[in-house]
Amino acid sequence: MTDYLWNQLRSEAMATASAEPLLADYLSSTIIGCNSLIQSLAQLLAVKLAASDLSVSALRELFYTSYESSPEVQSAIQLDLSAIIERDPASRGVVNPFLNYKGFHALEAYRVTHLLWMNGRRALASHLQGRISEVFAADIHPAAVIGHGVFFDHGTGIVIGETTVISNHVSILQDVTLGGTGKLSGDRHPKIGAGVLIGAGAKVLGNIRVGEGAKIGAGSVVLKEVPAHTTVVGVPAQPVGRPSTIEPALEMDQHFDDNGEGG
């Protein structure tokens, strides 16, 4: 998968550079002149996140060495990018989401903050968290645990708390909060099962589990456990039926029937 994605990315970047000269230098420095997917991603994120206290060169080195140190994160990056291509018809190939989807950027930058957090470099992890939130409008605590094949559609306004756990192949739309319910300490954030689809504006609050293959309707407020393969909607959210597929995250279908049947 690595070679295929990287070769496809470079091929699309070269075609785009030829068709749009104004982007040629940018594409050359960000993709065409790089040697690997992780080197390209490190360069891209470094440029986007650089600030007076975080230079491009320092960030590029930090991101690249962090990715290089973790085969698990490298695999997650590939699967996250593949998830966008497979689930979003607006992606139109690889180069567009790679360069322009801030949900993807926020997620892959978070993966570095998580590695820093787990290695005891929590001051830097928290500092980067703030910068990622400022630039990409998604606030993901470095201690949160996020699986692979995850798609943040649009990404704006996503908030993910410290003790959140998100399993593999989950899709989350804009303005979703996975948060706590007050001043409780300890394990206080949601646990999201594999294949879950969370609609735009939904709030999932507290140390509750959303079972695998569940679907949460847009604008819902979820305050209690959601059984696997169940569709919930409303404020507070209530079951209205079952999704029409085993993993609704893969289909991105946010409709549900008025009679409570299907997805």
C-alpha positions as CSV (number, residue, x, y, z in Angstrom):
1,M,0.0,0.0,0.0
2,T,2.8,2.4,0.8
3,D,4.4,2.3,-2.6
4,Y,1.0,2.5,-4.4
5,L,-0.1,5.6,-2.4
6,W,3.2,7.3,-2.7
7,N,3.5,6.6,-6.4
8,Q,0.0,7.8,-7.0
9,L,0.5,10.9,-4.9
10,R,3.7,11.9,-6.8
11,S,2.1,11.1,-10.2
12,E,-0.9,13.3,-9.4
13,A,1.3,16.1,-8.0
14,M,3.4,16.1,-11.2
15,A,0.3,16.3,-13.4
16,T,-1.1,19.1,-11.2
17,A,2.1,21.0,-11.3
18,S,2.1,20.8,-15.1
19,A,-1.5,21.9,-15.4
20,E,-1.3,24.7,-12.7
21,P,2.0,26.5,-12.8
22,L,1.1,28.7,-9.8
23,L,1.3,25.5,-7.6
24,A,4.4,24.0,-9.2
25,D,6.9,25.3,-6.6
26,Y,4.7,24.3,-3.7
27,L,4.1,20.8,-5.1
28,S,7.8,20.4,-5.8
29,S,8.8,21.2,-2.3
30,T,6.0,19.4,-0.6
31,I,5.6,16.2,-2.7
32,I,7.7,15.9,-5.9
33,G,11.0,16.6,-4.2
34,C,10.4,14.2,-1.3
35,N,11.4,10.6,-1.1
36,S,8.6,9.0,0.8
37,L,5.0,9.6,2.0
38,I,6.2,10.3,5.6
39,Q,8.9,12.7,4.4
40,S,6.3,14.5,2.3
41,L,3.8,14.6,5.2
42,A,6.4,15.9,7.6
43,Q,7.2,18.7,5.2
44,L,3.6,19.6,4.6
45,L,2.7,19.7,8.3
46,A,5.8,21.6,9.3
47,V,5.0,24.4,6.9
48,K,1.4,24.6,8.0
49,L,2.2,24.6,11.7
50,A,5.3,26.7,11.8
51,A,5.2,29.7,14.1
52,S,7.7,32.1,15.7
53,D,8.4,29.5,18.4
54,L,8.2,26.5,16.1
55,S,10.4,26.7,13.0
56,V,9.7,24.8,9.8
57,S,13.0,22.9,10.1
58,A,12.5,21.9,13.7
59,L,9.0,20.7,13.1
60,R,10.0,18.9,9.9
61,E,12.6,16.9,11.9
62,L,10.2,16.2,14.8
63,F,7.5,14.9,12.5
64,Y,9.7,12.9,10.3
65,T,11.6,11.2,13.1
66,S,8.4,10.5,15.0
67,Y,6.8,8.9,12.0
68,E,10.0,7.0,11.2
69,S,10.1,5.6,14.8
70,S,6.7,4.0,14.6
71,P,5.7,1.5,11.9
72,E,2.2,1.5,13.5
73,V,1.8,5.2,12.9
74,Q,3.1,4.8,9.4
75,S,0.5,2.2,8.7
76,A,-2.2,4.4,10.3
77,I,-1.3,7.3,8.0
78,Q,-1.7,5.1,4.9
79,L,-5.0,3.7,6.1
80,D,-6.3,7.2,7.1
81,L,-5.5,8.5,3.7
82,S,-7.1,5.5,2.0
83,A,-10.2,6.0,4.1
84,I,-10.7,9.5,2.7
85,I,-10.3,8.3,-0.9
86,E,-12.8,5.5,-0.4
87,R,-15.4,7.4,1.6
88,D,-15.4,10.9,0.2
89,P,-16.4,11.3,-3.5
90,A,-15.2,14.9,-3.3
91,S,-11.6,13.8,-2.8
92,R,-11.0,13.1,-6.5
93,G,-7.7,11.2,-6.0
94,V,-4.9,11.4,-3.5
95,V,-3.2,14.8,-3.9
96,N,-6.3,16.9,-3.1
97,P,-7.1,15.4,0.3
98,F,-3.4,15.1,1.1
99,L,-2.7,18.8,0.6
100,N,-6.1,20.3,1.5
101,Y,-8.0,18.2,4.0
102,K,-7.4,19.7,7.5
103,G,-9.2,16.8,9.2
104,F,-6.5,14.6,7.8
105,H,-3.8,17.1,8.8
106,A,-5.1,17.4,12.3
107,L,-5.3,13.6,12.7
108,E,-1.7,13.0,11.5
109,A,-0.3,15.8,13.5
110,Y,-2.1,14.4,16.6
111,R,-0.4,11.1,16.0
112,V,2.9,12.9,16.7
113,T,1.6,14.6,19.8
114,H,0.4,11.2,21.1
115,L,3.9,9.7,20.6
116,L,5.4,12.6,22.5
117,W,2.9,12.2,25.3
118,M,3.5,8.5,25.6
119,N,7.3,9.2,25.7
120,G,7.0,11.6,28.6
121,R,7.4,14.8,26.5
122,R,4.1,16.2,27.6
123,A,4.9,19.9,27.6
124,L,5.8,19.8,23.9
125,A,2.8,17.5,23.2
126,S,0.4,20.0,24.8
127,H,2.1,23.0,23.1
128,L,1.6,21.3,19.7
129,Q,-1.9,20.4,20.6
130,G,-2.7,24.1,21.0
131,R,-1.0,25.0,17.7
132,I,-2.9,22.2,15.9
133,S,-6.2,23.4,17.3
134,E,-5.4,27.0,16.2
135,V,-4.4,26.1,12.6
136,F,-6.8,23.2,11.8
137,A,-9.7,24.0,14.1
138,A,-9.7,20.5,15.7
139,D,-8.8,20.0,19.3
140,I,-7.5,16.5,20.0
141,H,-5.9,15.7,23.4
142,P,-2.5,14.0,23.0
143,A,-3.5,11.3,25.4
144,A,-6.5,10.2,23.4
145,V,-6.2,6.8,21.7
146,I,-7.2,6.8,18.0
147,G,-7.1,3.7,15.7
148,H,-6.5,3.5,12.0
149,G,-8.6,4.1,9.0
150,V,-10.2,7.1,10.7
151,F,-11.8,9.8,8.6
152,F,-12.5,13.3,10.0
153,D,-14.8,14.7,7.3
154,H,-14.2,18.5,7.1
155,G,-12.6,18.4,10.6
156,T,-13.7,21.9,11.8
157,G,-14.9,22.0,15.4
158,I,-14.0,18.4,16.3
159,V,-13.1,18.1,20.1
160,I,-11.7,14.9,21.5
161,G,-11.0,14.6,25.2
162,E,-8.1,13.1,27.1
163,T,-9.5,9.6,27.9
164,T,-11.3,9.1,24.6
165,V,-10.7,5.9,22.7
166,I,-11.6,5.7,19.0
167,S,-11.4,2.3,17.3
168,N,-10.5,1.5,13.7
169,H,-12.6,2.5,10.6
170,V,-14.6,5.3,12.3
171,S,-15.9,8.4,10.5
172,I,-16.6,11.6,12.3
173,L,-18.1,14.7,10.7
174,Q,-17.6,18.4,11.7
175,D,-18.4,20.0,15.0
176,V,-18.5,16.7,16.9
177,T,-17.5,16.6,20.6
178,L,-16.3,13.5,22.4
179,G,-16.2,15.1,25.9
180,G,-16.8,14.8,29.6
181,T,-19.7,15.8,31.7
182,G,-18.2,18.2,34.2
183,K,-15.3,18.3,36.6
184,L,-14.8,14.5,37.0
185,S,-11.3,13.3,36.8
186,G,-10.0,9.9,35.7
187,D,-11.6,7.9,32.8
188,R,-14.3,10.3,31.8
189,H,-14.6,10.3,28.0
190,P,-16.4,8.1,25.3
191,K,-15.2,4.9,23.9
192,I,-16.1,4.6,20.2
193,G,-16.3,1.1,18.6
194,A,-15.1,0.1,15.2
195,G,-17.1,1.2,12.1
196,V,-19.1,3.9,13.9
197,L,-20.4,6.9,12.0
198,I,-20.9,10.1,14.0
199,G,-23.0,12.8,12.3
200,A,-22.2,16.5,12.1
201,G,-22.7,18.4,15.4
202,A,-23.2,15.3,17.6
203,K,-22.1,15.4,21.2
204,V,-21.1,12.2,22.9
205,L,-20.5,12.9,26.6
206,G,-19.1,10.9,29.5
207,N,-17.4,7.6,29.9
208,I,-19.9,5.7,27.8
209,R,-19.4,3.1,25.0
210,V,-20.7,3.5,21.5
211,G,-20.9,-0.1,20.2
212,E,-19.3,-1.2,17.0
213,G,-21.2,-0.4,13.8
214,A,-23.5,2.2,15.5
215,K,-24.7,5.4,13.8
216,I,-25.2,8.7,15.6
217,G,-27.5,11.2,13.9
218,A,-26.4,14.7,13.2
219,G,-27.0,17.1,16.1
220,S,-27.7,14.3,18.6
221,V,-26.6,14.5,22.3
222,V,-25.6,11.0,23.5
223,L,-25.5,10.6,27.3
224,K,-25.8,6.8,27.6
225,E,-24.4,3.6,26.1
226,V,-25.3,2.9,22.5
227,P,-25.6,-0.8,21.6
228,A,-23.7,-2.2,18.7
229,H,-25.3,-1.8,15.3
230,T,-27.9,0.7,16.5
231,T,-28.9,4.1,15.1
232,V,-29.6,6.8,17.7
233,V,-30.9,10.3,17.1
234,G,-32.2,13.2,19.1
235,V,-31.6,15.3,22.3
236,P,-31.1,13.2,24.3
237,A,-30.4,10.5,21.7
238,Q,-32.7,7.5,21.5
239,P,-32.6,4.3,19.4
240,V,-34.6,4.5,16.2
241,G,-33.5,1.4,14.4
242,R,-30.4,-0.3,13.0
243,P,-28.0,0.9,10.3
244,S,-28.4,-0.7,6.9
245,T,-24.8,-1.8,6.8
246,I,-22.4,-3.5,9.3
247,E,-20.0,-0.6,9.3
248,P,-21.9,2.6,8.5
249,A,-18.7,4.6,8.7
250,L,-17.6,3.1,5.4
251,E,-20.8,4.1,3.6
252,M,-21.2,7.6,5.1
253,D,-25.0,7.3,4.8
254,Q,-26.6,9.6,7.4
255,H,-30.2,9.0,6.5
256,F,-32.6,7.0,8.7
257,D,-36.2,5.9,8.1
258,D,-39.1,7.7,9.8
259,N,-40.6,4.3,10.7
260,G,-37.5,3.4,12.7
261,E,-36.3,0.7,10.3
262,G,-33.1,0.4,8.5
263,G,-30.2,3.0,8.7
